[in-house]
Every structure is written in C-alpha cells, then in structure tokens.
C-alpha cells in the first residue's frame, strides 16, 4: 500500500508521498511508526520546487538526524548526535564543506592514498572501495565506541576471526579504531581466558533473544584467542600501545590456548575460519600457524612485561608446536589441511591460506623456527592447485 496525502494509491515504489516533509512525518506519526501493510521498509517521497536563476548551479544537500539507535535493551545512540543537534545543522555543515572544497579534497586524498602506489591494479581498486565498505558495515555509538558487523550479509558483531583480516588496514589508517576492538575483547574476556566469537547476535539473528552489545557469546575457536594475542602485540609494536591495560586478559588467554594445545601440541578439535561447516580432523594447519605466531608474540610480550614464567611457557609451547606441525602436517611438499589422531588423515588435502598465521609472523618480525623454504613450497603448491591466480 502507498499513501499519497493520506490516501491509498497504486503509485510505486514509495509508501508515503505528499507535498511536504511535514505532511509525510505527520502521516508516519499517525501510523504510530508502523508502515502501511506492516511492511518492513519503504521510501518516503516529497515534492520540492527549487528556483534556479539562469546560468547558476544549485547544490542540493539532503540530510537526516536520527540520534537514537537501539540494540537489545539499550539505546546505544549515534555518535554524530554529539556533534550536530538537528538535520539542519548536518546539512549546513555538509554544504559548507562542499562549497569550501573540503569534501572534494578529502575524497581526492583518499583516492590518492589508495591508487598512487606500486600495488597491483586489482588491489588498488579494492582499496578504493574499502572506505565505503567500512562505513556501511560499522557504527559509531553515542559514547564513542566504534563497532563493525562481520559483513554486509552477516550481522555478527566484531567476530575476532573476521576482525583480524581487516586489522592490517585499520592499524595502518585508523589505529585507534583497531585498538578499540582488542580492548573490548580484553574487557569482556571470560574467566577461563577463551576469547568469545559473538558480541551481539550472530549471522542468523539473535535466536529469539535480545542481546545487548558487547555481550560475549559463542564457543571456543581455534583461531580467535591466538589472534587476540597477536593483535595486542601488533598494537604495541606498531603504535606503542601499552600492554599493561590488557595484561590480565593476555595472561588468561595464554593459559587457555596453551591448555588446549596440551594434548597434541597444537590447537585441537576447534572450528576455525576455514571449516565453518564442521570440525575436520583433530589438528589443522590454519589454526596451527596462527597459534605458533601467537606464542611467538607472547614470548616478546612476556619479555617486555618481565614475566619469566609466561616467557618459558610460550617458548615451550612454540618449540613443541613447531615439532608437531612438522610431524603431523608436513607432507614433504606442503602442509596438509588436517591431521587425525586415529590415522584417518587425508595425505593429499591442502587448504588455501593455511599459512595466514605465518604471514603475520613475517609482518611482525617474529621467528617461529620454521624453515622458510617449506612455507615457500607450500604456497607454490597452493598456486599450482588453484583454478586461477586468485
């Protein structure tokens, strides 16, 4: 159903039309915020006459002001409401930025950052679109928190296994936003040290419940807790962020991840990013490399914090873990996807991006004690077996 000046109409695609914004808003209020036919979304339309003198250009700026945002039982609000007090203020500021050239300068600067470099064309193109992608999947809250969904297609909030894929960009361009996320993981860490996967519903919704934002949920994973350790070290190494604020959480996380690795020397029987539809094998190469880099990062953090006990624990876990990686997963040419304690291992299984954790060890100058020639051979086999270059 479409309403035109309060009367049903077959005109599409809008659901409310009138000659003024005030009339539209009045109709919406009369409906008590429920759209006609109880549809979930729609479009409002108004007609506005603009007088344009001959030979002049007119810039039209459309703005809105919705200071409230509800999540679970809380009104988490919008950050921009602390800067502007009305849609008129938003539009006035936007028009001023356009007229002064500030908007165009900002757009140009971003495009130059993404394109004036030696990276391949496809990567430069992807980076150019990243700003829009981040904006459409994230939100600034009234208290200054910055939070991001997993993706356009998943409402899962700040899952660690996805966050760290974008951490490199955030750390390079928006480091204080990246630090917010790892600090949230630390402040919500359960007593057992297992970094959780959900912080406000998952991809499939809230399961009939109303969860407040930053409420940790979800079971253990093979990569999340190790990535938390790497994340903390990255922020220290690249931006000098103190480790002391998250140190208690780091200690608990190390205890959890090394405890899980006791049985086989590597994380075991845990789902990770690349086996979303079920656990395959007892150990796998993807979680193994992330774990080993996490232990190498922990050694460095322990030295910085003068914690000899933690340093010894991480060093022993790294040494044993590398030995188990070689005995369980190295085929002689590449690291197999998974290993089964009962002997049912597929010797030919190879998983793309298995060496993701190793990449972070290179970026952070961490020595895992792994023969680089073996990693090179593994990557060559990934490329050889792939159907195309991507």
N, C-alpha and C positions, 0 to 999 in steps of 0.2 A: 504494500500500500504506500502511496505517496500522498502527502498533504500539500496543497497549494493554497496559501492563505487560509489554512484551517479546514479545507475541504478535500475529500478524496479525489485523486486524479490518477490517470494511467500513464502520465509522463514519466519517463525513465531517464537517468538511473537514480535520481535523488529521492530522498524520503521526506524532505521538507523544503518547500520553496515559498518565497514571499518577496515583497519589495523592499524589505529592510532586515537588518540583523536583529533589531529589537523584536520584530514580529516573530522571526524564527525562534529566538530564545524564549519568547513568551509561550509559543506553542510547545516547545520542549518542556518548559516548566509545567504547563497544563497536563502534559502526559506523565508528569512526575518522573522524568528521566527514563521512561521506557519507550523505546522506539515503536512505531506502528507495526502491528502484527508480531510484536516481540522479537523482531529480527535483531541479530547481534551487532550489526554495523550498518552504516549508511552514510549518505552525503547530504550536507545542508547546502542550499543554494540561494543566493540573493542577487538582485539586480542593482547595480550602482552606475549612475551616469557620471562620467568624468568629462569635464570641459577641457579641451586641449587647444590652446592658441595655435594658429598656423605657424609651422616651422619650428615648433618646440617639441622636445621629447618629455614624456612623463614616465616616471618610475613608480610602479605600484608595489607596495610592500604589504604583505599580509602577515599578520601576527596573531598569536593567541597567548593566553595566560591561564594555565591550569596549575595552581600551586600545590594541589593535593595529589598524592599517589598512594594508593592503599595496597598493602601486601600482608596477607594473613590477617591478624587482628590489629595491625598498626597502620597509622598514616605516616609513611616514611617521607612524603613530600618531595618537592623538586628543588634542586639547588638554585636554579635561576630565580626562584621566588625571593631569595635573599639579596638579589641584585636589582631586580625590577619589581615594581608593585602593581603593574597592570599591562594589558596588551598594548595600550597606547605608548607606554614607556618603552616596551620592546621594539615596537615599530619605529618610534622616534630615534632610538639608538641605531637600529639597523639602517634607516635612511641616512643618518649622519655618516655611518661607516661607508656606505655606498658612495655618497657624494664626495667624501674626502679621499676616496681611493683606497681606504684601509682594507675593505673587503677584497678588492681585486689584488692588492699587494699580498695579502695572506694566502689567497688561492695560488698566486704565482710562486710564492716562496715554497709552498708545499709541493707543487708540481716540479719545481727545480730540484728540491731535495730528492724526489723520487726518480727523476729522469736524467739529471746531469751527473751521471756516474758511469762506471765501466761495467755495470751488471748487464746480464743478457736482457734483450728486449722484453721477453715474456715476463721476467721478474720485475722489471721497471713498470710495466703495465699493471701488474698485480698490485704493486706497492701504491701506485697512484690511486687505486680504488679502495685501499685499505682504510683511509680516513673515514670514508662514508660507511664502510662495513663496521668499523668500531663504533661509530656514532649510533648506528641503527640497532646494535645489539647490546648497548650499555646504557647506564643511567647514573646521573649524579643526584644524590639524595640531599635533603634539606640540611642534614648535619655534616655534609662534606664527604660522605662516603661515596666511593665510585665502585659500581658493581657491573658485571657483564654476564650475559647469558652465554651458554655454550655456543650457540649459533642462531642463525635465522630460523632454523627448523627445530630447535630444541630449547625449551625454557629452563633447562637445568642451570642453576646459578653457581658460577665460579667453580666448576669442577676442576680439581688440580690437574688431571691428566690432559685437559684441553688448555687450561690457563698457561701451562709452561710452553706450549707451542707458540703462543703469542708473547711470551715473556721477553724474548730477544728484541722484538720491535719496541715493546713498552720500555724496556730498560734503556734502549738507545734513544728514544724520542720522548717518552713520558715516564721517567724513572720513579717519580713519587707516586704515580698511579699504580705501578707494578708493586711497589713496596706495600701499598695498602692491602693488596690481596694476601701476600705471605703473612702479614701481620694479623689478618683475620683468621687465617689457618692456625696461627700460633695461639691466639686468644681464645679460640673455640676448641682447641685440641682436647680430646678426652683424656682421662687419667692414664689409660693404657698406652698412649702415645701414637695411636693409629689415626693418621690424618683421614678425615672423612671425605666422601665424594659428593654429597649433596648439601647445599646451603640455602634451601628454599625451593622445594619441589624438584621434580625431575622432568625428563623429556615427555613422559606420559601424563603429566599433570601431577596433582597433589594426592592422588589416591583417595579422594573423598574427604581429605583433611585440610585444615587451614594452618599452614606452617609460616611462622614469622621468618623474616630474612635473617641470614647468618645463623640459622639454627642447624647445627651439624647433624647429618643423617647419612645413611648409606654404609655399606660394609667395607671391609678392607680390600685393597687392591695391590697388585704387585708393583705399581709404579708411583702411586701418589705420595707415600711417605718419603721415599728416596728423593723424589722431585722437590719436596719441601726442604730437604737438607741442601740440595744443590741450589735452590732458589735463595736461601739465606746466605750461602757463601757467595753467590753471584752478586748480590746487593752489597756485600761487604767489599769484594774485590774491585768492582767497577765503580761504586759510588761511595765507598767508605762508610756504609751504614753500620752502626754499632751492632754487634751480636748480642749484647747484654740484654736488650729488651725481650728477645725471643729465646734466650738461652735455656730457661727451664723447659720450654716446649721442645727445643732441639734435643736436650738430654733424653726426654721421654720418647721422642721419635726414634732416636738411635737405638734405645733399648728395645723398642717394638720391632724394628726392621731387622736388627741382628738376632733377636729372639726367634723371629720367623725363619731366618736363614740357618738356624742351628742344625736342622735335620739333614739337609743336602748341601749346605754351604752357599746356597742361593735362595732367593725368594721362591716359595713353593706353593702350589695349589691355590693360586690367586689369579683372578681375572685382571687383565690389563687392557690398554687402549686397543690392541690389535686382535683380541679374542673376545669381543663383546658378546658373542652368542654362546659362550660356554668356556670352561677351562679346558685347555688342551695340554696334556702332559703334566708332569709334576713340576718341572722347571722349564723355562723358555729363555731364548737368547735376548729378547727385547727387555724383559724385566731384569735379566742378569746384568746387562750393560748399564742400565740406569742405577741399579743397586751398587755396582762397583764404583761408579763415579760418585755416588752419594757417600760411599765410605772414604774415598779419596778426599772429598770435600770436608768430611767430618774430621779427618786427620789434621787438615790445615786449620779448621776452626778450633779444634782442641789445643793445638799449639798456641794459637792466638789467645785463647782463654786460660792457658796454663793448666789444662786438665789432663794430667798424665794418664789417668785411668781410662778416660774416653779415647785418648790417642792410641793406647795399647789395644783397646777393644776394636777400634776401627781398623787398625793396622792388621790385626789378626784376621778380622773378617775379610779384608781386602785380599790378603795373601791366600787364604783358603778359598775364597770365592773365585779368584783367577784360576787356581788349580782345578776347581770343579768345572768352571767354564770350559777349560781345555779338555778335561776327561769326559764330560757329559755331552758337550755340544759341538766340539770341533770335529769336522769330518775328514780333515786333511786338505780340504779346499775352501771350506766356508763353515760358518757356524749354523748348525741345523736349527730349525724353528723351535723344537721342543725335545724334551727327554723324559722318558718314563722309567720309573724305578723297577717296574715289572718286566722290562725288556721289550715292550711293545712300541719302541721308538721307531718312527719312520726315518730311515737314514737319509732320505733324499729331500725331506721337507725343508724349504728355505722360505723365510719370511722377510718381506720387504721392510726396510727401515729398522731392521734388528739392531743396527749399530747407532741408533739415535743417542743413547747414553754416552757412547764413545765420543760422538761429536761434541758433546758438552765438556768432556774431559779435555779435548783439544782447545776449545774456546776459552776454558778457564785455566789452561796450563797445568793440568793435573796428570800426574804419571800413574797409570793403572798397572804398569808392569806387564802389558800385553804387547806382543810382537806386532808392530805396525804393518809388517808385510802380510800377516794373516788377515788383518782388517781390510787391507787393500785387495787381497784375493777374494774376500767375501763380497766386497762391493762390486768387483768385476763380475762375479757370478750373478749378483742381483741384476746388473745391467744386461748380462748375456741372456738371462732367462726372461727378462721383461719383454712384453709385447711391443713396447715403443720406448722412446727416450724418457718419457715422463711417468 
